[in-house]
Amino acid sequence: MDAPLEPALFDPWSPGFVADPYPAYAELRERGRVHHFAPTDQWLVPRHADVSALLRDRRLGRTHLHRFSYEEFGRQAPPAAHEPFHVLNDHGMLDLEPPDHTRIRRLVSKAFTPRTVERLAPYVERLADRLVRDLVADGGGDLLTRVAEPLPVAVIAEMLGIPEGDREPLRPWSADICGMYELNPSDEVAGRAVRASLEFSAYLRDLIAERRKEPGDDLISGLIAAHDEGERLTEQEMISTCVLLLNAGHEATVNATVNGWWALFRHPDQLAALRADHGLVSTAVEELMRYDTPLQLFERWVLDDIEIDGTTIPRGSEVALLFGSANRDPAVFADPDALDLGRTENPHISFSAGIHYCIGAPLARIELAASMRSLLTRAPGLRLAAEPGRRPNFVIRGLGELLVEV
């Protein structure tokens, strides 16, 4: 049995750790392949090879309910007060396993084919350019709220068919729901997530009813049509899928944008190289996703006993796959703590792997590249106006603001 970790080594609630977890990750990798973390009763997996393998290992799952009840699995059911969140969350494909995951993903994937995503590229580029033009016209502002947030929220809302006038609460709803993905969320966080789950679900239920009467050229109308043509998709699955696409469809892009520009401002040599050669944008996007990973940790339930380096992790356990650590593993990445925008060997796992690989990864890459190119072109002298504050979250890693000047 692995020795318990000292609290100081892995402390996801400490501002110092949240500000820079990477030295602690290096020590975790050095100490071994798996570590039990008592405060969350999870097994931490810090090395790239293990994280990558376990993401593809069918002995692990995002849920256990397709095979075991809570009692059989040795786990307590969530509190009844949290039920609206769990109903919403547990019917989305990210938290389902085959065959339900396969059925829903097959339907949704039709909206994310390479051809469909490529057709979106001109819209994404026009929107990114308009947002950046407005930022430049004002002499700067908060890159988070002016560019990083509105771009991906508008794109996924457009795909879903959410009218422009209804989009203002989408980001706050998403932020409140995503609070539940942090480690040991408080009752206050859970209360906000439940409230957002109820409000977002009610809104989508009404929108789905409207689209049944008047279909449009959007994803919600497409899911309704697929259901009417015999594909099995309940209304709850439809609602949960739309919420998942909105949340996952912008959270990573928002945080990758601000984390990325904050990293560039701290590495002026790399920023200068990018300004001199916009051809680096595609590799820069991948490197910035690796260097400061937007999703630091991804959880899996152990459905059948597994063994890692002589340690048996029994069924009913929870494994925490440390994406942020895996993306800095020196066994895979040369000089992993260096930011190298020209890095071509870059098998980062920021978009996960296996059957839960991010369905929107091609769209996220287009959005990140579009905003970066527009900022490089229209604001070549973009500079930091104030030291940013990091959000207190650990799992979803981002900034509270990123003030810039043109």
C-alpha positions in Angstrom: 0.0 0.0 0.0 1.3 3.4 -1.0 2.3 5.7 1.9 -0.2 8.6 2.4 0.9 11.9 1.0 1.9 14.8 3.2 -0.7 17.5 3.0 1.9 20.0 1.9 2.8 18.0 -1.2 -0.6 17.9 -2.9 -2.8 20.7 -1.5 -5.5 21.7 -4.1 -7.1 24.2 -1.7 -3.9 26.2 -1.1 -3.6 29.4 -3.1 0.1 28.8 -3.5 -0.5 25.3 -4.9 -3.2 26.6 -7.2 -0.9 29.4 -8.4 1.8 26.9 -9.5 1.1 23.2 -9.0 3.9 22.1 -11.3 6.8 21.7 -8.8 4.5 19.5 -6.7 3.6 17.4 -9.7 7.3 16.9 -10.4 7.8 15.5 -6.9 4.7 13.3 -7.3 6.1 11.8 -10.5 9.5 11.3 -8.9 8.0 9.5 -5.9 6.0 7.0 -7.8 3.2 6.1 -10.2 0.3 6.2 -7.9 -0.4 7.9 -4.5 -3.4 7.8 -2.2 -4.8 11.2 -1.2 -6.8 10.8 2.0 -8.8 14.1 2.0 -10.7 13.1 -1.2 -10.1 9.3 -0.9 -8.7 9.3 -4.4 -5.7 7.7 -6.1 -3.5 10.3 -7.8 -1.9 9.2 -11.1 0.8 11.7 -12.2 2.7 10.1 -15.1 1.9 10.5 -18.7 2.1 6.8 -19.7 -0.2 5.7 -16.9 -2.7 8.6 -17.4 -2.9 7.9 -21.2 -3.3 4.1 -20.6 -6.0 4.5 -18.0 -8.0 6.9 -20.1 -8.4 3.9 -22.5 -8.8 1.2 -19.9 -12.4 -0.2 -19.8 -11.9 -1.4 -16.2 -12.4 2.3 -15.4 -15.5 4.4 -16.1 -17.0 7.8 -15.7 -19.9 6.2 -13.9 -20.6 2.9 -12.1 -24.3 3.0 -12.3 -24.5 1.0 -15.6 -23.0 -2.0 -13.6 -23.4 -1.4 -9.9 -25.8 0.3 -7.5 -24.3 2.7 -4.9 -24.6 0.0 -2.3 -23.0 -2.7 -4.4 -20.2 -0.2 -5.2 -19.6 0.7 -1.6 -20.5 4.3 -2.1 -23.2 6.6 -0.7 -25.7 8.1 -3.0 -25.5 11.9 -3.4 -27.6 14.0 -1.0 -31.2 14.4 -2.2 -30.8 18.2 -2.2 -28.2 17.8 -5.0 -30.5 15.7 -7.2 -31.2 18.4 -9.9 -27.5 18.7 -10.6 -26.9 14.9 -10.7 -30.0 14.3 -13.0 -28.6 16.9 -15.4 -25.0 15.8 -15.1 -25.6 12.0 -15.2 -27.5 12.0 -18.4 -24.8 13.8 -20.4 -22.5 11.6 -22.5 -19.4 12.6 -20.6 -20.8 10.8 -17.5 -22.2 7.8 -19.4 -20.7 4.6 -20.5 -21.6 2.3 -23.4 -24.1 1.6 -24.7 -25.8 4.9 -23.7 -22.6 6.9 -24.3 -22.1 5.3 -27.8 -25.7 6.1 -28.8 -25.7 9.8 -27.8 -22.1 10.4 -29.0 -23.0 9.0 -32.4 -25.9 11.5 -32.8 -23.9 14.5 -31.5 -20.8 13.7 -33.5 -22.7 14.5 -36.7 -22.5 18.1 -35.7 -18.7 17.9 -35.1 -17.5 16.2 -38.3 -14.3 17.8 -39.7 -16.4 19.2 -42.7 -19.0 20.8 -40.4 -16.4 22.3 -38.2 -14.5 23.7 -41.2 -17.7 25.3 -42.4 -17.8 27.2 -39.1 -14.3 28.5 -39.4 -15.2 31.7 -41.4 -17.9 32.6 -38.7 -15.4 32.0 -35.9 -12.8 34.2 -37.6 -15.2 37.0 -38.3 -16.4 36.9 -34.7 -12.9 36.8 -33.3 -11.9 39.7 -35.5 -14.9 41.8 -34.4 -14.2 41.2 -30.7 -10.5 42.0 -31.1 -11.3 45.2 -33.1 -13.6 46.4 -30.3 -10.9 45.7 -27.7 -8.3 47.6 -29.7 -10.7 50.5 -30.3 -11.0 50.8 -26.5 -7.3 50.8 -26.0 -7.5 47.4 -24.2 -9.5 45.9 -21.4 -10.1 42.5 -19.9 -9.1 39.9 -22.4 -11.1 37.3 -20.5 -14.5 39.1 -20.7 -13.9 40.9 -24.0 -12.5 38.0 -26.2 -11.9 34.7 -24.4 -15.4 34.2 -23.0 -17.7 35.7 -25.7 -16.1 33.9 -28.7 -16.6 30.2 -27.7 -19.9 30.9 -25.9 -21.3 32.6 -29.0 -20.1 29.8 -31.3 -21.6 26.9 -29.3 -24.8 28.9 -28.7 -25.0 29.4 -32.5 -24.6 25.7 -33.1 -27.3 24.8 -30.5 -29.6 27.5 -31.9 -29.9 29.6 -28.7 -31.1 33.1 -29.7 -28.7 35.9 -29.2 -31.0 37.7 -26.7 -31.0 34.6 -24.5 -27.3 34.1 -24.1 -26.4 36.3 -21.2 -27.0 33.7 -18.5 -25.2 30.9 -20.2 -21.8 31.7 -18.9 -22.9 32.2 -15.2 -25.0 29.0 -15.4 -22.0 27.1 -16.7 -19.6 28.5 -14.1 -22.0 27.5 -11.3 -22.5 24.0 -12.6 -18.8 23.5 -13.2 -18.1 24.4 -9.5 -19.3 20.9 -8.7 -16.3 19.4 -10.6 -13.9 20.8 -8.0 -12.6 18.5 -5.2 -15.0 18.3 -2.2 -17.3 21.2 -3.2 -18.9 23.1 -0.4 -22.6 23.2 0.3 -22.6 26.8 -1.0 -21.1 25.7 -4.3 -23.5 22.8 -4.5 -26.5 25.1 -3.9 -25.4 27.4 -6.8 -25.0 24.4 -9.0 -28.4 23.0 -8.2 -30.0 26.4 -8.8 -28.2 26.8 -12.2 -29.1 23.2 -13.1 -32.8 23.9 -12.5 -32.8 27.2 -14.4 -30.8 26.0 -17.4 -32.9 22.8 -17.6 -36.1 24.8 -17.5 -34.9 27.2 -20.2 -33.8 24.3 -22.5 -37.1 22.4 -22.0 -38.9 25.5 -23.3 -36.5 25.9 -26.2 -36.9 22.3 -27.2 -40.7 22.7 -27.1 -40.3 25.7 -29.5 -38.0 23.8 -31.8 -40.5 20.9 -32.0 -43.0 23.4 -33.4 -40.6 25.4 -35.5 -37.4 23.5 -36.3 -34.3 25.4 -37.4 -30.9 24.6 -38.9 -29.3 23.9 -35.5 -28.2 21.1 -33.3 -31.3 21.0 -31.0 -33.5 20.7 -34.1 -31.2 18.0 -35.4 -31.5 16.0 -32.1 -35.3 16.3 -32.2 -35.4 15.1 -35.8 -33.1 12.2 -35.0 -35.4 11.2 -32.1 -38.5 11.4 -34.3 -36.8 9.2 -36.9 -36.3 6.4 -34.4 -33.0 7.2 -32.6 -33.6 6.8 -28.9 -33.0 10.1 -27.1 -35.0 11.1 -24.1 -35.8 14.8 -23.4 -33.5 14.6 -20.3 -30.7 13.3 -22.5 -31.3 16.1 -24.9 -31.2 18.7 -22.2 -28.1 17.2 -20.5 -26.3 17.0 -23.9 -27.0 20.6 -24.7 -25.7 21.7 -21.2 -22.6 19.5 -21.6 -21.9 21.0 -25.1 -22.3 24.5 -23.8 -20.1 23.9 -20.7 -17.4 21.7 -22.3 -17.7 23.7 -25.6 -16.4 26.9 -24.0 -14.8 26.3 -20.6 -11.5 24.8 -22.0 -11.3 27.4 -24.7 -11.8 30.3 -22.3 -9.2 29.1 -19.9 -6.7 28.0 -22.6 -6.9 31.6 -24.1 -6.2 33.5 -20.9 -3.7 30.9 -19.5 -2.0 31.0 -22.9 -1.6 34.7 -23.1 -0.5 35.0 -19.5 2.2 32.4 -20.3 3.2 34.4 -23.4 3.5 37.6 -21.4 5.8 35.8 -19.0 7.9 34.5 -21.9 8.7 37.6 -24.0 11.1 35.7 -26.2 8.4 33.2 -27.3 5.9 36.0 -27.8 8.4 37.9 -30.0 9.0 34.7 -32.1 5.2 34.3 -32.5 4.8 37.9 -33.5 7.6 37.5 -36.1 6.1 34.3 -37.5 2.4 33.8 -37.4 3.0 30.4 -39.0 3.8 29.2 -35.4 0.1 29.6 -34.4 -0.9 26.0 -34.8 2.0 24.6 -32.8 1.6 27.5 -30.3 -2.0 26.5 -29.6 -0.9 22.9 -28.8 2.0 24.0 -26.7 0.0 26.5 -24.6 -2.6 23.8 -24.0 0.2 21.5 -22.7 2.1 24.1 -20.8 -0.7 25.3 -18.6 -3.5 22.8 -18.9 -7.1 24.1 -18.6 -8.4 20.9 -17.1 -5.9 19.7 -14.5 -7.6 16.5 -13.3 -10.0 14.0 -14.7 -11.7 11.4 -12.5 -12.6 7.7 -13.2 -14.3 5.1 -11.1 -12.5 1.7 -10.8 -15.1 -0.9 -12.0 -12.7 -3.9 -11.7 -9.6 -4.1 -9.6 -6.5 -2.7 -11.3 -2.8 -2.8 -10.3 -0.4 0.1 -10.8 3.3 -0.5 -9.9 2.5 -3.3 -7.4 -0.4 -1.3 -5.7 -3.8 -2.9 -6.1 -6.6 -0.3 -6.4 -9.9 -2.1 -5.7 -13.2 -1.8 -7.3 -15.2 1.1 -5.9 -12.1 3.4 -5.7 -11.8 6.7 -7.5 -8.8 7.5 -9.6 -7.7 11.1 -10.3 -5.7 11.4 -13.5 -3.5 14.4 -13.3 -3.5 15.9 -16.8 -1.4 18.9 -15.7 1.3 16.6 -14.4 1.2 14.2 -17.3 1.7 17.2 -19.7 4.9 18.1 -17.9 6.3 14.5 -17.8 10.0 14.5 -18.8 9.7 10.9 -19.9 7.6 12.2 -22.8 8.4 15.9 -23.3 11.9 17.3 -23.8 12.5 20.1 -21.3 8.9 19.9 -20.2 8.9 23.1 -18.0 10.1 25.2 -20.9 7.5 27.0 -23.1 8.5 26.1 -26.7 6.0 27.3 -29.3 7.8 25.5 -32.0 7.4 22.1 -30.2 6.4 19.5 -32.8 6.5 16.3 -30.7 3.6 17.2 -28.4 1.3 14.3 -27.4 -0.4 16.3 -24.7 -3.6 14.9 -23.3 -5.5 18.2 -22.6 -8.4 16.9 -24.7 -8.4 13.5 -22.9 -8.3 10.2 -24.8 -10.2 7.0 -25.4 -14.0 7.0 -25.8 -14.3 10.3 -23.9 -11.9 12.2 -26.1 -13.2 15.7 -26.4 -15.7 15.7 -29.3 -15.2 19.5 -29.7 -11.4 19.5 -29.9 -11.2 20.5 -33.6 -13.6 23.4 -32.9 -11.6 24.5 -29.9 -8.4 24.5 -32.0 -10.1 26.7 -34.6 -11.4 29.2 -31.9 -8.0 29.4 -30.2 -6.1 29.9 -33.4 -8.7 32.5 -34.7 -8.4 34.7 -31.6 -4.6 34.4 -31.5 -4.2 35.4 -35.1 -6.5 38.3 -34.7 -4.7 39.6 -31.6 -1.3 39.2 -33.3 -2.5 41.0 -36.4 -4.7 43.8 -34.9 -2.9 44.3 -31.6 0.8 43.6 -32.3 1.9 45.6 -29.3 -0.5 43.9 -26.9 0.9 44.1 -23.4 -0.1 43.2 -19.8 -1.7 46.1 -17.9 -1.8 44.4 -14.4 -0.7 41.2 -12.8 -3.7 38.8 -13.1 -5.4 37.0 -10.2 -5.9 33.3 -10.6 -9.3 31.8 -9.9 -9.3 29.7 -6.7 -10.3 26.6 -8.6 -7.9 23.8 -9.0 -9.5 21.3 -11.4 -10.6 23.9 -13.9 -7.6 26.2 -14.1 -8.0 29.8 -15.2 -7.7 33.4 -14.4 -10.2 35.8 -12.8 -9.2 38.5 -15.3 -6.4 39.4 -17.7 -6.1 43.1 -18.2 -4.3 44.2 -21.3 -3.3 47.4 -23.1 -2.9 48.1 -26.8 
